[in-house]
């Protein structure tokens, strides 16, 4: 299966979607995404993007979810642990 290679402009447009004005019917529901965990990491990422469409903005049921990424070596698990420690 041929993979679509996104341009910088396409990725920027996906990142800049406004959740206040996006048509929820154009977004894919993350609950429908089934990534084959037997694939190598790069192929899993491509498979996820192929299925979700926009990795920055998608649906979870009736909710619109928008995420962003920071260029850092800190993992999500480390951030969550730090957050939980700050609340205890």
C-alpha positions as CSV (number, residue, x, y, z in Angstrom):
1,X,0.0,0.0,0.0
2,X,1.4,3.4,-1.0
3,X,1.7,5.9,1.8
4,X,0.9,9.6,1.3
5,X,3.8,11.8,2.2
6,X,2.5,15.0,3.7
7,X,4.0,18.3,2.7
8,X,5.1,20.9,5.4
9,X,2.1,23.0,4.4
10,X,-0.4,20.1,4.8
11,X,1.0,19.3,8.2
12,X,0.9,22.9,9.2
13,X,-2.8,23.1,8.1
14,X,-3.6,20.0,10.1
15,X,-1.9,21.5,13.2
16,X,-3.8,24.8,12.8
17,X,-7.3,23.4,12.7
18,X,-9.6,25.5,15.0
19,X,-11.6,23.1,17.1
20,X,-14.3,25.9,17.6
21,X,-15.1,25.9,13.9
22,X,-14.1,22.5,12.6
23,X,-16.9,20.3,11.2
24,X,-17.0,17.3,13.6
25,X,-18.3,15.1,10.7
26,X,-15.0,15.6,8.8
27,X,-13.0,14.2,11.7
28,X,-12.3,10.5,12.3
29,X,-13.1,8.8,15.6
30,X,-9.9,7.6,17.4
31,X,-11.9,4.7,18.8
32,X,-12.1,3.3,15.2
33,X,-8.2,3.3,14.8
34,X,-6.7,-0.1,15.2
35,X,-2.9,-0.1,14.8
36,X,-1.0,-3.3,14.2
37,X,1.5,-3.4,17.1
38,X,3.5,-6.0,15.3
39,X,4.7,-3.5,12.8
40,X,8.0,-1.6,13.2
41,X,7.7,1.8,14.9
42,X,7.8,3.9,11.7
43,X,5.2,1.8,10.1
44,X,2.9,2.0,13.1
45,X,3.1,5.8,13.0
46,X,2.3,5.8,9.3
47,X,-0.6,3.4,9.9
48,X,-2.0,5.6,12.7
49,X,-1.8,8.7,10.5
50,X,-3.4,6.9,7.6
51,X,-6.3,5.9,9.7
52,X,-6.8,9.0,11.8
53,X,-6.2,11.5,9.0
54,X,-5.2,14.4,11.2
55,X,-3.1,13.4,14.2
56,X,-3.5,16.9,15.7
57,X,-7.3,17.0,15.6
58,X,-9.8,14.1,15.8
59,X,-13.0,12.9,17.5
60,X,-13.6,10.8,20.5
61,X,-17.3,10.1,20.2
62,X,-19.0,13.5,20.3
63,X,-15.9,15.3,21.5
64,X,-13.3,17.1,19.4
65,X,-9.8,16.5,20.6
66,X,-6.9,18.7,19.7
67,X,-3.3,17.9,20.7
68,X,0.1,19.5,20.2
69,X,3.6,18.3,20.6
70,X,6.7,19.9,22.1
71,X,10.2,19.2,20.8
72,X,11.6,17.6,24.0
73,X,13.1,14.4,25.3
74,X,10.6,14.3,28.2
75,X,8.1,11.5,27.8
76,X,4.4,11.7,28.4
77,X,4.8,9.3,31.3
78,X,7.4,11.6,32.9
79,X,5.2,14.6,32.5
80,X,2.2,12.7,34.0
81,X,4.3,11.5,37.0
82,X,5.6,15.1,37.6
83,X,2.0,16.4,37.4
84,X,0.7,13.8,39.9
85,X,3.6,14.5,42.3
86,X,2.8,18.2,42.2
87,X,-0.8,17.5,43.2
88,X,0.0,15.2,46.1
